Amino acid sequence: MKIFLLFAVLVVIMGQSSHADHGGCDPEDCRTEFRLSSTSDLRKYGILIVAPKDGCHRMRFRVQGESEVWLGHTPPLGPGELAVVRMGLGFPPGDHVLTITAVGCDAFPATLRRVTLAKFSPDHGWRAAMAGGG
């Protein structure tokens, strides 16, 4: 669990994520689109969501797929807290437009990032380079 939290903090610090508008939003339309790029329908995916650091005491984010299919939601998040919404598998290769909606507050997520779950091979990407000191 500690490794997962360290990874999540590194994701936020590295700035390799999509940033949403930090301002408030219209209460009727507090949603943002996220493009999930899938490489295989056999991979399990999730979305790392970070709550804005100011403006809201507690909030959730709901994730819906195409045709408003319910995919999951975060637990209640405080300012700057993060969570991963585990969506599972079944996303055919290609791009999928997901909708992230704020519940309990009129704000957009501070950060969104795709997470590949249940990887069976070592990570040779930027996270492995950071763990090795550079």
BAFI-3210 file (N, C-alpha, C; in Angstrom, 3 decimals, decimal comma, padded with zeros to 6 digits):
// residues 134
n [1|2|3|4|5|6|7|8|9|10|11|12|13|14|15|16|17|18|19|20|21|22|23|24|25|26|27|28|29|30|31|32|33|34|35|36|37|38|39|40|41|42|43|44|45|46|47|48|49|50|51|52|53|54|55|56|57|58|59|60|61|62|63|64|65|66|67|68|69|70|71|72|73|74|75|76|77|78|79|80|81|82|83|84|85|86|87|88|89|90|91|92|93|94|95|96|97|98|99|100|101|102|103|104|105|106|107|108|109|110|111|112|113|114|115|116|117|118|119|120|121|122|123|124|125|126|127|128|129|130|131|132|133|134]
n.u [000,818|001,988|003,779|002,044|000,836|003,099|003,702|001,415|001,751|004,114|003,173|001,542|003,436|005,238|003,905|002,977|000,402|-003,062|-004,408|-007,192|-009,463|-009,079|-010,954|-014,308|-017,381|-020,366|-023,135|-024,896|-023,375|-020,856|-018,716|-016,156|-014,439|-012,600|-010,123|-009,656|-007,128|-006,914|-005,060|-005,638|-008,437|-008,185|-006,730|-006,745|-008,083|-007,848|-008,639|-006,734|-007,653|-007,448|-008,517|-009,418|-007,288|-008,429|-011,531|-013,509|-014,859|-015,506|-015,880|-016,979|-016,069|-017,657|-017,480|-018,257|-018,915|-019,116|-022,357|-023,301|-022,727|-022,320|-019,240|-017,842|-016,862|-015,168|-014,134|-015,354|-013,536|-011,130|-009,713|-007,157|-006,766|-006,474|-007,625|-008,046|-010,150|-011,282|-011,861|-011,812|-011,711|-012,337|-012,285|-012,029|-009,210|-008,084|-009,384|-011,455|-014,086|-014,599|-016,655|-016,170|-017,653|-018,314|-019,476|-021,216|-019,842|-019,009|-016,802|-013,924|-011,899|-008,517|-006,429|-006,143|-005,461|-004,652|-004,503|-002,890|-003,910|-003,027|-000,561|001,703|004,336|007,625|008,006|009,306|009,336|009,078|008,604|010,156|012,673|012,738|012,707|015,145|016,878|017,200]
n.v [-001,187|001,222|001,620|002,036|004,482|006,122|005,999|007,275|009,865|010,566|010,630|012,877|014,857|014,691|015,820|014,786|014,536|015,070|018,222|019,632|022,461|024,610|026,243|027,000|025,412|025,348|024,354|022,586|021,399|020,133|018,543|016,731|015,662|012,674|011,061|007,791|005,726|002,653|-000,382|-003,022|-005,210|-006,976|-005,903|-004,386|-001,359|001,805|005,026|007,593|010,048|013,331|015,476|018,995|021,411|023,483|025,099|023,089|021,068|018,283|015,812|013,733|011,891|010,839|008,303|007,772|005,836|005,588|006,279|006,869|004,828|003,454|003,411|003,624|005,224|007,669|007,407|009,606|012,588|014,777|018,132|018,132|015,381|012,009|009,317|006,067|005,053|002,007|000,439|-001,921|-004,501|-004,802|-002,776|-002,206|-002,059|001,248|004,653|005,832|007,785|009,073|010,272|012,443|013,351|015,777|015,348|016,693|019,040|022,013|021,758|021,022|018,041|018,140|016,718|014,129|010,782|007,930|004,595|001,528|-001,539|-004,492|-005,390|-007,681|-007,664|-006,229|-002,680|-000,659|001,954|005,519|005,503|003,426|004,414|006,604|005,333|004,121|006,153|007,998]
n.w [000,000|000,754|-001,325|-003,450|-002,680|-002,700|-005,415|-006,443|-005,419|-006,735|-009,367|-009,318|-008,714|-010,862|-012,995|-015,387|-016,237|-017,124|-016,618|-015,141|-015,279|-012,548|-011,452|-010,229|-011,270|-013,267|-011,402|-012,664|-014,568|-013,814|-014,952|-016,636|-019,565|-020,188|-021,954|-022,402|-023,325|-024,618|-024,808|-024,958|-024,614|-022,586|-020,551|-017,311|-016,224|-014,518|-013,087|-011,831|-009,636|-008,509|-006,008|-006,017|-004,368|-002,978|-002,042|-001,634|000,933|001,228|-001,301|-004,048|-007,005|-009,880|-012,318|-015,643|-018,553|-022,152|-023,426|-020,929|-019,066|-015,893|-014,242|-011,888|-008,712|-006,656|-003,194|-000,546|-000,851|000,559|000,421|-001,984|-001,744|-003,071|-005,202|-006,681|-009,196|-009,914|-012,867|-014,212|-016,790|-020,367|-022,213|-025,482|-027,798|-028,482|-028,325|-025,676|-024,602|-021,493|-018,814|-016,161|-013,227|-010,772|-007,460|-004,826|-004,680|-006,469|-008,582|-010,632|-011,166|-009,949|-011,072|-013,496|-014,410|-016,344|-015,136|-015,256|-014,168|-012,259|-013,438|-014,853|-015,486|-015,034|-014,526|-016,903|-017,409|-016,791|-014,016|-012,987|-013,574|-011,874|-009,381|-009,419|-009,007|-011,005]
ca.u [000,000|002,872|004,331|000,983|000,702|004,293|003,498|000,391|002,356|005,046|002,385|001,115|004,616|005,876|003,195|002,694|-001,024|-003,900|-004,919|-008,480|-009,604|-009,188|-012,047|-015,594|-018,128|-021,813|-023,619|-025,578|-022,445|-019,538|-018,139|-015,083|-014,206|-011,282|-009,937|-008,930|-006,518|-006,759|-004,232|-006,194|-009,628|-007,824|-006,064|-007,611|-007,745|-008,419|-008,310|-006,290|-008,326|-007,022|-009,460|-008,773|-006,759|-009,221|-012,898|-014,469|-014,474|-015,602|-016,534|-016,736|-016,096|-018,326|-016,924|-019,205|-018,403|-019,967|-023,789|-023,494|-022,610|-021,659|-017,988|-017,371|-016,722|-014,173|-014,686|-015,333|-012,180|-010,895|-008,866|-005,870|-006,701|-006,592|-008,127|-008,099|-011,414|-010,964|-012,932|-011,729|-011,352|-013,441|-012,149|-011,323|-008,129|-008,507|-009,756|-012,800|-014,370|-015,258|-017,097|-015,903|-018,604|-018,175|-020,678|-021,047|-019,113|-018,976|-015,394|-013,349|-010,747|-007,246|-005,592|-006,679|-004,434|-004,969|-003,685|-003,037|-003,944|-002,660|000,517|002,467|005,737|008,220|007,779|010,565|009,064|009,624|008,547|011,319|013,825|012,713|013,038|016,569|017,682|017,388]
ca.v [000,000|002,379|001,799|002,621|005,888|006,791|006,114|008,290|011,165|010,827|010,984|014,258|015,712|014,658|016,708|014,146|014,207|016,126|019,086|020,254|023,827|024,609|027,105|026,361|025,107|025,469|023,171|021,653|020,820|019,962|017,320|016,894|014,450|012,054|010,110|006,590|005,036|001,243|-001,183|-004,374|-005,401|-007,887|-005,122|-003,724|000,050|002,661|006,440|008,297|011,341|014,172|016,559|020,307|021,722|024,497|025,293|022,063|020,301|016,863|015,587|012,485|011,999|009,707|008,017|007,109|005,545|005,964|006,037|007,098|003,583|003,661|002,665|003,674|006,548|007,758|007,631|011,047|013,124|016,115|018,949|017,572|013,920|011,298|007,944|005,392|004,390|000,777|000,211|-003,287|-004,710|-004,723|-001,612|-002,622|-001,141|002,532|005,698|005,794|009,034|008,883|011,515|012,540|014,316|016,108|015,161|017,288|020,292|022,539|021,900|020,006|017,376|018,827|015,870|012,848|009,984|006,517|003,654|000,135|-002,372|-005,917|-005,614|-008,881|-007,496|-005,063|-001,403|-000,123|003,336|006,601|005,197|002,602|005,290|007,413|004,472|003,797|007,326|008,997]
ca.w [000,000|000,795|-002,664|-004,271|-002,322|-003,211|-006,860|-006,697|-005,154|-007,832|-010,543|-009,166|-008,755|-012,176|-013,903|-016,660|-016,210|-017,680|-015,559|-015,427|-014,792|-011,091|-011,026|-010,009|-012,483|-013,170|-010,674|-013,555|-015,536|-013,201|-015,481|-017,601|-020,349|-020,084|-023,054|-021,993|-024,460|-024,270|-025,708|-025,026|-023,791|-021,506|-019,499|-016,336|-016,120|-013,498|-013,251|-010,637|-009,577|-007,399|-005,711|-005,938|-003,035|-002,298|-002,503|-001,218|002,118|000,861|-002,589|-004,772|-008,453|-010,519|-013,645|-016,540|-019,881|-023,265|-023,165|-019,497|-018,305|-014,599|-014,117|-010,511|-008,100|-005,592|-001,862|-000,270|-000,851|001,088|-000,447|-002,374|-001,612|-004,340|-005,182|-007,976|-009,521|-010,651|-013,845|-014,710|-018,188|-021,317|-023,096|-026,695|-028,177|-029,034|-027,378|-025,104|-023,908|-020,207|-018,195|-014,728|-012,692|-009,352|-006,651|-003,509|-004,785|-007,823|-008,962|-011,505|-010,556|-010,168|-011,921|-013,960|-015,073|-016,541|-014,385|-015,678|-012,963|-012,349|-014,402|-014,506|-015,863|-014,384|-015,184|-017,417|-017,799|-015,988|-012,582|-012,665|-013,617|-010,645|-008,255|-009,521|-008,716|-012,017]
c.u [000,864|003,452|003,300|000,833|001,905|004,169|002,505|000,950|003,325|004,316|001,988|002,305|005,207|005,173|002,929|001,241|-001,805|-004,478|-006,230|-008,473|-009,827|-010,339|-013,309|-016,294|-019,607|-022,346|-024,329|-024,610|-021,027|-018,934|-017,065|-014,908|-012,773|-011,186|-009,050|-008,418|-006,204|-005,891|-004,768|-007,432|-009,377|-007,080|-007,110|-007,134|-008,435|-008,072|-007,923|-006,918|-007,866|-008,028|-008,726|-008,354|-007,586|-010,649|-013,917|-013,961|-014,458|-016,328|-016,194|-016,657|-016,681|-017,753|-017,959|-018,558|-019,337|-021,396|-024,103|-023,504|-021,792|-020,412|-017,434|-017,320|-015,643|-014,875|-014,738|-013,878|-012,155|-010,000|-007,504|-005,743|-006,919|-007,110|-008,071|-009,463|-011,056|-012,129|-012,895|-011,350|-012,562|-013,411|-011,376|-010,222|-008,678|-008,851|-011,214|-013,004|-015,174|-015,644|-016,854|-016,787|-018,366|-019,518|-020,389|-020,295|-019,084|-017,530|-014,990|-012,229|-009,469|-006,383|-006,325|-005,547|-004,900|-003,985|-003,954|-002,903|-003,483|-001,622|001,363|003,953|006,304|007,972|009,126|010,414|009,669|009,568|009,733|012,578|013,892|013,117|014,529|017,471|017,892|017,080]
c.v [001,254|002,669|002,454|004,109|006,692|007,010|007,230|009,691|011,529|011,239|012,452|015,205|015,788|015,543|016,103|013,718|015,341|016,917|019,699|021,678|023,793|025,464|026,319|026,120|025,319|024,216|022,144|020,925|020,737|018,644|017,660|015,580|013,986|011,010|008,965|005,894|003,605|000,527|-002,601|-004,471|-006,384|-007,171|-004,491|-002,291|000,714|004,091|006,988|009,687|012,076|015,303|017,893|020,624|022,751|024,525|024,297|021,306|018,799|016,751|014,203|012,821|010,706|009,552|007,245|006,928|006,062|005,512|006,103|005,815|003,862|002,789|002,668|005,092|006,497|007,713|009,147|011,524|014,517|016,878|018,290|016,059|013,260|009,889|007,387|004,733|003,205|000,428|-001,193|-003,371|-004,588|-003,496|-002,054|-001,625|000,120|003,510|005,561|007,086|008,721|010,251|011,435|013,665|014,518|015,927|015,764|018,602|020,728|022,813|020,769|019,285|018,157|018,050|014,588|012,091|008,533|005,675|002,268|-000,735|-003,791|-006,182|-006,801|-008,755|-006,274|-003,806|-000,827|001,325|004,333|006,318|004,364|003,454|006,141|006,584|004,142|005,005|008,237|008,593]
c.w [000,000|-000,585|-003,564|-003,967|-002,805|-004,712|-007,168|-006,466|-006,272|-009,098|-010,481|-009,310|-010,154|-013,198|-015,270|-016,723|-016,844|-016,521|-016,001|-014,885|-013,286|-010,588|-010,791|-011,339|-012,210|-012,479|-011,560|-014,485|-014,976|-013,662|-016,495|-018,343|-020,161|-021,189|-022,564|-023,241|-024,038|-025,301|-025,869|-024,153|-022,646|-020,370|-018,584|-016,164|-014,937|-013,837|-011,890|-010,688|-008,331|-007,238|-005,689|-004,504|-002,277|-002,836|-001,986|-000,005|001,817|-000,468|-003,105|-006,252|-009,009|-011,922|-014,449|-017,904|-020,945|-022,976|-021,674|-018,659|-017,039|-014,516|-012,703|-009,981|-007,032|-004,249|-001,628|-000,135|-000,244|000,124|-000,710|-002,246|-002,969|-004,123|-006,600|-008,114|-010,408|-011,562|-014,424|-016,167|-019,082|-022,196|-024,331|-027,053|-028,848|-027,928|-026,953|-024,322|-022,655|-019,660|-016,699|-014,200|-011,202|-008,654|-005,276|-003,521|-006,248|-008,229|-009,898|-010,766|-010,873|-011,154|-012,266|-014,651|-015,183|-015,736|-014,949|-014,441|-013,276|-013,428|-013,931|-014,841|-015,145|-015,208|-015,607|-017,838|-016,841|-014,493|-012,161|-012,664|-012,355|-009,438|-008,251|-009,321|-009,912|-013,375]
res [m|k|i|f|l|l|f|a|v|l|v|v|i|m|g|q|s|s|h|a|d|h|g|g|c|d|p|e|d|c|r|t|e|f|r|l|s|s|t|s|d|l|r|k|y|g|i|l|i|v|a|p|k|d|g|c|h|r|m|r|f|r|v|q|g|e|s|e|v|w|l|g|h|t|p|p|l|g|p|g|e|l|a|v|v|r|m|g|l|g|f|p|p|g|d|h|v|l|t|i|t|a|v|g|c|d|a|f|p|a|t|l|r|r|v|t|l|a|k|f|s|p|d|h|g|w|r|a|a|m|a|g|g|g]
***
